[in-house]
Amino acid sequence: MVVFIILSIFTIFLNGEDIEYSFHLNKKSPYRYEPITLDVNLTQLDHSRVMFFKFTPKKSSDYEYHQIDLKENDEYHNLKQRYRYIIYPLKSGKVNINFDMIKTVTTDESVAYAISGDRDNIKALVKTDIKIDLKPILLSVKPIPTNSFLVGDFRLKYNIDKNTTKAYEPIYLHIELSGEGYLKPFNIIAKNRKEYLLFTQKPKIKKGSIIWDYAISSKKNFTTPKVNLKAFNPKSEKSYYLTIPPIHIKVKPLDKKTILDKEDNPKSAKEIDLSKIGWLLSYIAIFIAGFLTPRDILKRRFIKREKTIRDEIRDIKSKKELLKYLLSKDRDRYKDIISTLEGVIYRDKSITLKEIKEMIIDR
């Protein structure tokens, strides 16, 4: 069972106590590249005005961050937001995590005025943007052992389709590194070797894993180099090694007699350069594999994007919330639906939230 200990909690009131914000950090002294969790809570205290918040950590070469969650209660006059980030310190020593925050202030009248125009005359929201200066969070980052290539708890596995092949006929090597920790793409097998040709695509990055697919071709026996990665587990504070042993491949040479025409083989004729044919076939095989893969990836990304837009609309619970979503998403594209929503909210037109959502999805 993992015990989550909050080591640092900060609560600060700003601008005449109209905003409350707090940081919850699970660790203030991590190792370099060790992931830490940061929760940020923003709460509106002055309920007389309409507020919006824009919050994000600042980009820095000292750390890397990823937002993994956002929960929001965006009721007018009672805005609450909770962000969750994973942060990786990229250097040892003192590291400051800095933030950018904008508080936008407006009123109900301004919001009503902004949406009171007709389809061709949607008026701009009258608002005031105020930059909020937030104090940075200081981390004391511990160094990792010398020559550590990975930081985290990882496993390394591999698979090769065969150990014996014909000259210039490729073998296929699949390698997967998976686990918990800091991962960036890298080449795990050296590219330049005299005894074989190595064909590869870019490493595939998935959540918690990197995958490499190689094709290797040669005209004679060869051995792939040993892989030995030193890793450090910050939880156990111990180093360990991830290893792939050398792989020996036996290559059967081509028999020229089986591919030459025995009835027409004049001595003066120039022999066929079989090595060029072998390399050409290998290139063609790798090209076809690389051509098919991106099309499949693009198709999955397109489907995922469409699903996300539908899910955003489906999760909206009120007409005012839907109106705010459309205004921020694309005023021009949804201007007729915005006009309809205006009539529903401010002039009591009769149309359900479900019917309006169907109009958006059908488009």
N, C-alpha and C positions, 0 to 999 in steps of 0.2 A: 504493500500500500504506500503510495506516495503522499507524504505529508506536505502540504503547501503552507509555507511560513511567510507571512508578510513582514519583511524586515524594515520597511520604511514607508511611512504614511505622512503625506503632507496635505494640509488643508489651509487654503489662503482665501481671503475675501478681497474683492477688487472693486474699485470705482464706486465707493459709497455703498458697498455690500449689495450690489445688484447682480453679481455673479459669484458663485462658489465653485471652486475646482479643487480636485484632489488627485494625487498620484499614489499608486500602490505598486511597489516594486518588490519582486520576490527575492532579489539578491542584489547587494550593492558591491560585492567583491567577487565577481566571477573570474574564471580563467579566460584568456584570450580565445575568441571564437565560441565560447560557451553561450548557448541561448538563455536569455533571461526574459521574464514576462513583465510587461508594464500595463497596468490598467489606469485609464484616465477618466474621471467623472466630471462633467460640466453641468451645473444646475443654475437655472434662472431664479433669482430671488426677488427682483423687482417685477411684479406681475401687472404693472400699469401699462407696459409697452409690449409690443411684439418684438421678439428677438430671434436671430439666427446665429449659429456659430460655425466658423470654419477653423478646424484644428488639424495640425499634422506635425510630427517631428521634422526638424530641418535635416536636409541631406548633408552628409559629412563623410570624409575619408576615414574618420576614426571609428565609425560604426555603420552597420547595415540594419535596416528595420523593415518589417513586413506587418501590415495590418491584417489581423486574423478575425476580428469581430467588430461589429458596431451595433449597439442597441440604442434606440431613440424613442423618446416620448415627445413628439413635436406638436403638442397642443399649443394653441396660441396663448401667450402669457405664462406658459408653464413648460418651457423647453428643458428637456433633460437628455443628455447624450453620454453614452459610455463607450469608450474605445478600448480595444485590447491589441497590443503589439508584441511581436517577438523581436528582440534586439540582440544583435551579435556584435560585441566589441571586437574591432579589427586590429587593435594594438594593445600592448601592455602599458601599465602606468595609469596616470590620471586621464579620464575620458569624460568630457562634459556632453550630456545629451541636451540639445537645445530644441526649442519649439517655435512654431509660427501659429498665431491665433488671431482671428479677426472676429469681432463682435459686430453684428449688423443690427441696428435699431430702427424700428418703424412703428406705425400705429395701425389700428384697424381701419381708420379712415383712409390711410395711404394705400393699404392693400385693396380696399374696395374701389378706390379711385383708379388703381393700376389695372383693374380688370373690368372697368366700367365702359370701355370703348367698344365700338362694334368690331366686326370681324377684321376690318381693314385698318383699325385704328386702336390697337392695344397700347395702353399708356404705360410709360415706364414707372416702376415702383420708386416712390420717394423714400429714400433711406439714408442712414448715416453709417459708414463703416469706420470702426474704431479698432486700431491695432492694440492688442494687449501684450504687454511685456511680461513674459513668464520667466521665472528663475530656472536655470538649467539644473538637471540632476547630475550629480558627480558620482562616477564609478571609479573604484580602485581595482584595476584589472591586473590579475596575476599572470605572469608569463607561463608558457607551456614548455615542456622539455625540449631540448635542442633536437633539431632534425625531425620533429613531428610533422607529418604530412597531413594528417586528418585529426579532427577533434570531435569526439562523440563516441557513440556505441554502434559500431558498424559490423556488417558481415559481407564477405566477398565470395561469390560463387561464379563458376564458369562451366561452359559446355562446348565441346567441339564435335562436329558431326561425324568425323572419321579420322583415323590415324594413318590410313594408307590411301594414296590417290595416284592418279596418272600425271605425267608431266604436263604442266600448264593448266591442269584442272584444279580449280580453287577448292579449298576447304573453308568451312565457316566456323568462326569462333564467336561465342556469345558470352559476355561478361556483365555481371550485375553487382553493383555496390549498393547496399541498402542499410537503413538503420536510422538512428536519431542523432542529429548533430549538424554541423555547418558543412554544406556541400556547394562546390563550384565545379563547372565542367573542366576536365583536363584529359590529356591523352595518357592512357594507361599502358599502351604498347608502343614501343619506339617505331617510328615510321621507316627510317632509312636503314636497310639491311642489305648487304651484298648478296646473301644467299636466297632471298625471296622478295617478292613484291607484296606490299600490304595495301589493301583498299579498304577505306573506311568512310562512314558518314559521320556527321556531328553527333556527339553523345546526346542521348535522349534524357532529358531531365523530367522526372516525375516527383511527386511528393515523397520525400524521404529516400530517393534512389537516383542513381545514374546508370544508364544502360549503354553498352558499347556493342556494336555488331561489326565484325571484321570478315573480310574474305582474303585469304592468303594463297598465293600461287607461286610455283617454282618449277624448274626443270630437273632438280635433283633433291636428294634428301636434305632436310633442314630441321632446325630446332628453334622454337620461339624462346625469347629470353625470359628468365625468371622475374616475376613481379613480387616485390617485397615492400609494402607500405607500412611505415611506422605511424601508429595512431595513439592518441591519448584520450582516456575516458575521464572527464572532469568529475563525474559522480564518484567513481572509485579512486580517482587520483592516481591511476596506474597506466603505464604504457603497454602496448601490445602490438603485434604485427599481423598484417593481412597479406597472405601469400598465395601466389599461383606458381606452381613448379614449372620448370622448363618442359615444353611439350615436344616430343620427338615425332616427326612426320616422315614416313617412308614414301618416296616418290618413284613410281615405275616409269622408266624411260619409254619413249615412243619407239615402236619398231617401224623403221622406214619402209621395210618390205611390204608391210600391210597396207600402206597408203599410196605406194607408187604403182604405176601401170607397168606390169611386167612385159607386155607386148610392145610397148613403145617407150623405151628408156635409152635413147641414144647417148653415148659417152660424151658427146660434145655439148649436150644440153646442160644448162645451169640448174643445179639442184635447188629444190624448193627450200626456203629458209623456214623451217618448222617453228623456230623460236618466235618469229614475228607473228605467225598464225596463233600460237598459244597465247601470247600477250594480248592480241587483238580480241580473242574470244573472252578472255578474262575481263577486259575493259567493257565489252558489250554487256556482260552479265551484271557487273556492278552498276553500269549506267541504267539498265532496266530497273534494278532494285531501287535505286535512288529516285528514279522518275515516278514510280508507283507510290512510294511512301508519302511524299509531300501532298499528293492529291487527297489521300485518305485523311491526313492531318487537317488539311484545310476544310474538308467536309465536316469533320467532327467539331472544329472550332465554330463553323457557321451555325450548326445545329445548337451548340451550347449557347451562342449569343442570342439566338431567337428565344430559347427557353428562358434566359435571364430576364429579358424584357417582359415576357408574359408573367413571370413570377413576381416581378416588381409591381405590376398593375394588380395582380391577383391579391397581393398582401395588403393593399391599401384598404383602410377600414371606413373612411369617411369621404364625403364629397369635397370638403375643404382641403383635405390632404391630397386628394386626386388633382384638384385644381392647382395646388402648389407644385405638384410633381410635373404637370404638363407645362406650366409656365417656365420651370427650370429646364425641362427636357428640350422642347422645340416649340416655341410660340407660333412660328409660321405654319408648321405642319399640322398642328392641332388647334388652329385658331377657331374653326367652327365648333369644335367640341368645347373649347374654353368658353365660347359665347353661350353655348347651351348650359354649361355648368353655372355660369354667371346668373342666368335666368332661374335656374333651380335654387341656387343659394340665396339670391337677393330679391327675386321677384316671384318666388313660390311656384315656379312651373312644376308640373307633375311628371317626373321621370325618375326611375330608380337608379341607384348606383350600379346595379348589375347591368342594366341596359346601356349605360354610358360606357362601362368597361368593354362590353361586346362591340360597341362602335369603334373603340380604339383598337381592339384585337383584330377585327375584320379589316381594318385599314392596313 
